[in-house]
Amino acid sequence: MILLAGVFASALVFQATPVEPDTATGTRLRVFPAGSYSGVTGLQYGAAMLVGFRVGPDSSTRPSSFTAYGALTAKGHAKGYLQVDRWSAGNERHARARLEHISYPLPYFGIGPRTPASAEEWYSSGVTTIHLFVQQAIPKPRYWHWGVRSVWTRLHDTEPGGAIDRGDAPGAGGTHTTALEIGPVIDSRDDMAAPGTGVFTRAILSGGASTGDETFGRLAIDARRYAPVGAGHVVALQLQYDGLFGSLPFDQLPMIGADTAMRGYPRGRFRDRQAMTAQVELRTAYWRRIGAVAFAGAGTVAPVFGRLASGTWYPTAGIGLRALLSPRQRAIGRLDLAFGRGSWGVNVGLGEAF
C-alpha cells in the first residue's frame, strides 16, 4: 500500500497526458516529475515539460500547449513523445502534431471473442507513431477532421514457440502502416479535462496501406455525453465502435481492454476485425479536492459487424478516486480499481478516463 500510495502521488503531479493551461493568456513553462503504475509496465518514472499558452485575449478560447515527455519503466522499457496542440482564436480551428515512441511488454491471447486465458503469451513492441490532424469549425461546435497517421512497429522478445514467434499472428515480422483520416466531429464540452456537460462525438473514416501493399479501411466512432446530476455530480456515458475492412497487423486490430475503456482487462485481451464497447460512470462532487467514481460497462469483438450483437459480451465494473490538483486547470489525478470476467486491474493516471 505504501508503494501504491507513492506511485499515485507521483502520478498526481504529472502523467503522460498534458495538463490544460489555466485561463491566463501568457505563455507558462512547467517541468514536472512523471510517475505511474500498471500491471503491464510496472513502475514508470521520468519527466515532462509543458508550455501552456492561449491564442488571443479571449478566455473562452481553449488552451493550447507544447509537451515533451519521457519515461522509463522498472522492466527496462521506455516511452516518449513530443506534441503540439493548438486551438485558434475563438476555437475556429484545432490542430495537433504528435511524434511518439513506445517500447512496452504486452500480452497476446490470439484473435477472436473467445480466446482462452491459457493462450496468453508476451512480447515486446517498439512502436513509433506520427499523427497529424486539423479540425475546422463548420460552424462550432461542429468540426470537420482531416488527418494522417503513420505507424512503424518492430516486435522483439517474443516467447519461443508462441504464435508470434512462429509467424502465425498477422504482421508478426514488423510493419509500417500509413492512413489518411476524414470525418465529422461535434464538441460542445464545457471543459476538455473534466467535462460537466455537453457532448463529444466523432466518426473518423480512415484508409491506407500497410507493409506488403495490403490496403485497408477503418471506421472509428466515439460518442460521449456528459450530464450534471444533483449538486456537482456528473453522469458520463460513452459508446465506441471500431471496424476494420481489409488487413492490418495483429497489434493494430480493433480490441477491448485498456485503462480508459474496459478497465479490468489487460490491453488487447480480446481483438478481432470489429469491436464495440459501452460504459457509464457516475462522478461525485469534490470534497476538499477529493472525489469518487463508480463505473460499469461491457464490450465485445467479432470477425464481422453482424455478429457483434449476438457475440460474447464481457462486463466490467469498478470504483475509483479522483484528486483535484488545480481548480483553475481542472487537472485531475485518477486511481481506479476495476474488475472484469476472470481478471482485475489497478489504473493510475491523470485526467478522467473519458
N, C-alpha and C positions, 0 to 999 in steps of 0.2 A: 504493500500500500504506500510506503514511503517513496519507492521508486516511481510508482504511478502518479502520486501527487506531484513529484518533482517534474516529471515529464509534462503533465497537464499545465503546470505553472509556466514552464518554458514555452509551450505552445501558445499560451495566452498572450505572451509578449509579441510573438510573430510566427506565422507559419507560411506555407508556400503560396497562399492566396494573398494578394496585396491588400492592405488596409485602405479604405477610402479616405482621401484627404478631407479636412473639415471645410467649413464654409468660407474660409479666408481665400482671397483672390491671389495672394502672393505665393511664390514658389517655396516649398518647405522640403528640406532634406532630413531623412531619418535613417539611421543604421540600427538594426535590431539583431540580437541573437535569435537563432531559429532552432526549434526543437519540436519533435512529435514522436509518437509511438504507434506502431501497428504490429499485429502478429506476423505479418509477412516480412517487413523490413527490419523489425526490432527498433531500437532507439535510433532516431535521426538527430543530427546536430550540425549546425552551420550558421550562416549569417545572411542577412538580406539588407539591401539598400533600396529605399523608396524615395523618389522625388515626386511630391504631390503638387499639382497646380490646377488652376481653373482658367479656362479661356474666356476672357471678357469679364466685366464687372458684375454681371447678373448672377446672384447667388442661386437662382433656380437652375443654372447650367450645371449639369452633372460634373463631378470632379474627374480630372484626368491624372494619369500617373505614368512614371517610368520606374520599372522594378528590375533589380538584378538579385538573383537568389542562387545560393549554392549550399549543398549539404552532403555529408557523408553518413553512412549507416554503420551500426555496430557489426554488421555482417559483411562489411567491405564493399558496399555498393554506393552509388552516388546519384545525385540529381542536381540539375542546374538549369536556369532559364533566364532570358532577357525578354522583357515585354514592355511595349509602349501601348498605352490605352488612352485614346484621346476623344473627348466629346467637344464638338464645335459650339460656338455661342448659340444659346437658345436650344441646344440639343437637336440641331437640324441634321447633324451627321455624327456617326460613331465609327471610329477606325481602330483597328488593333493589328499589331505585328508582334509575333512571338516566335522565338527560337528556343527550343528545349531539348535537353538530352537526359535520358533516364536509363540507369542500369540497375535493375531490381530482380530479385528472385521471385518467381511466380509459379503457381500451381497450374497443372493442366489435367483435366479429367476426361478429355475426349469431346466429341461433338454430338449434341442431341439433348433432349429434355430428360432423359433417364439414365445418364451416365452414373455408375456407382461410385461411392466414395473410395472403394478399393482400387479404382483405376487411377488414383492420384499419382502424378509424377511431377518433379520440379525441374525447372530450367531457369537460366538467367537470360535476360533480354536487354540488349543495348539498343535503345530507340532514340533516333534523332528526328525531330519534327519541326517544320517551318509552317506557320499558319498565318495567313494574311486575309483580312476582310474589311469591307466598308459597308456600313448601313446608312442609307439615305432616307430621310423622312419623306412621306408621300400622302398626306402630311402626318404630323405627330398625332397620336402615339404609334402610328403605323410606319414601318420602315421596309425598305427593300434591301436584301442582303446579297452581296457579291463577294466571293472569296476563293482562295486556292489553298490547298493543304498538300504538303509533300512529306512522306514518312519513309525513313530508312531504318530497317530492322536487321540486327545481327544476333543470332542465338548462340549461346555457349553454356558450358556447364550443364549439359543435358544428362539425364540418367541413362547409363549404359543399358541397352536392350529395350528402352522405352519407345513409345510411339514416335516421339520427336527424334530420338536418336536413329531410329530405323528409317526416318523419312516418310512415315505414314501420315503425319499431320501436314495439311496443305501449307506450303511456304516455310517448311522447317529449315530450309537451307539459307534463309535470309532473303529479304525482298526490298524493293523500292516501289512505292506507290505514290501517284500524284492524282489529285482530283480537283475539279472545279466545282464551286458551290453557288447556288442561287435559290432565293426563296423569300417569302414574306415573314416579317416579324412584327408583333404587337407588344409594346412595352409601356404599360401605364403604372408601373410600380412606384409607390411614393418614396421608396428608398431601395437602392440596389443591394446593400449589405444586409439589411434586416427589414424586408417589406412588411408593412402592416395592412396594406390594402392595395388593390389593383390586380392586373393580370400580366403574365408574360407568356407569349405563345410564339413559337417559331416552327416553320415547316421547311426544312432545308433539303433540296434535291441536289445530289452531287453525282458526278460521273467522271471516270478516268480510266487509267490503265495501271497495271502492276507488272512486276518482273515477268518476262516471258510473253509480253504483249497481250496479256489477258485483260479484257475490259470488264467494267462493272458499272452499275448504277446503285444509288442508295438513297433512301428517303428516311430522314430522321425528324420526328415530331416531338416537341416538348411543350406541354401545355400546363400552366400553373395558375392557381387562383388563390388570392390572399384576402381574408375577410376578418374584420375585428369582431370579437365576441366578448361582451361584458367590458369591464374596466381594464383595458390594457392587454387582454388575451387576444390571440390570433389563431385562426384555423387556416392551415395551408394545405392545398391539395395539388397533386402532380400526376399527370398521365404521360408516359413516354412510349413511343414506338420507334423501332429501328429495323428497317427492312433492307435486305441486300438482294440485288438482281445481277448475277454474274459471279465472278470468282474473286476471292480475296484470301490472303494468308490467314491461318487459324487465329493468330493473335489480334486480328482486326475484325473478326466476325462479330455480329451483334451478340451481346452477352448480358447476363444478370449476375449481380454480386459486385458491390462497390461500397465505399464509405459514405456515399451520398444517396444511393438508391439500392434497395435490397440489402440494407445493413443487416449483418448477422450471417452473411455468406462470404467466403473468400472471393476476391476479384476473379471474374471469369469462371465461377463454379459451373454454370451452365452456359453453353454458347451454341448457336446454330445460325441459319440464314435469316430468321425472323425472331424478334424479341419484343416483349411488351411488359411494362411494369406500371403499377399504380400505388400511390401512397398518400396517407393523410397524417398530418401532425398537428397536435394542439400545443401551442406555445403560451406559457403563462406570462403574466406581467412580472416585472422585475421588482425584487425586494432587496434593497441595499446592493444593487448591481448583480444579484443572483436570480436566475430564472430556471425553469424546468420545462421539459417537453415530454410528451408521450406520443408514440407513433406506431403505425401499423401499415402493412402493405402486402402486395403479392406480385409475383411475376412468373413469366414462362418464356420458353423458347420453342421454336418449331421449324421444320425444314421449309414449309410453305405457309403463306398467310392464312389460308383457310383452316389450318389446323391449330391456330393459336387459341381460339375459344374453347376447343374440345381437348386441349392438351393438358399436361400436368402442371398445375399452378402451385407455386411454392410460397408459403406465407412467411412474413417477417414481422416482428414487433419488438418494442423496446422502450426504454426511458433514457433521459439524458439531463445533463446540467448545462446551463449557459452562464457565462460571466460577461457582463457588460464592461468592457475595458475603457471605452471612451464614449460618453453620451453624445458628444458632438460628432464623432466619426462613425458612431454605431458599429464599432469594432467589437466582435463577439468571439469569445473562446467557447469551444464545443467539446463535450465529453459525452459519448453515447455508449450504452450497453445494449446490444441487440441480439435477438435470438431468431434463428431460422429452423428449418426442419433438420434436426440432427447436427446443428452447428450453432456457434455463437461467436461474437466478436466485440472488442472494445475499440472505438474510433476516437481519436483525439485530433483536433484541428482548429482552424479559425474560420468563422463565418457559419451561417446556417447551412444545413445540408442541401437545401434547395430554396 
